Amino acid sequence: MISIRNVQTTDLKQLLIIENEGFSIEEAATKEAFVERIQLIPDTFIVAEKEGEILGYINGPIINQTYITDDLFEKIKENPKIGGYQSVLGLAVSKQARNQGIAKILIEKMEELVEENEREGITLTCKRELVTFYEKFGFVNHGIAESQHGGERWYNMVKLREGMD
């Protein structure tokens, strides 16, 4: 059975492996970025686990604007208790656990947190090939993002709380 829980410092090694499977070297979060996220935003850093093995994760800080800015990949701060937008800086599933609905479970958990903490919604950026993936979950494509992260073209995807079931 798959369990969902908040991140722990002991997860770091497995998280870095999954991060590097899912993102290019230019895009992937560094070990230092993960340590900072684990310390500062464990409440919005969620892992899916089965029998002690991490299958995937989703993480991101609460921000006050609709769209993610590149500075968030470098420096974040602790989450406010209520309000703001839930950003997603990373959503990744290990290669062996893909196509099993893990991403869906993680997105649904973030939606629960958005409801519980009266957030405006969820915001993320993705590459063109993932736009339809996120649209299946009710995200709306807001067009090309200003982000230059990893030297890629990104699209702003937003799902407002009122659009969540």
Number of C-alpha atoms within 10 A of each C-alpha: 5 13 13 16 15 16 23 14 11 9 15 14 10 14 22 16 12 20 24 16 15 17 15 11 12 11 17 19 18 16 14 10 16 20 13 17 23 22 16 16 21 20 19 25 26 24 27 22 17 12 9 10 13 20 25 26 27 24 25 28 25 26 23 15 13 19 21 25 17 14 10 15 19 11 10 17 14 15 18 14 11 14 16 21 27 31 27 21 19 20 21 22 25 20 13 8 13 13 10 11 10 21 20 14 19 24 19 15 18 23 21 15 16 24 17 10 15 15 22 23 25 26 24 26 29 21 13 14 9 12 19 13 12 20 14 10 13 16 22 17 19 12 13 15 18 15 18 12 16 14 9 12 15 21 22 22 24 24 22 19 17 9 9 16 9
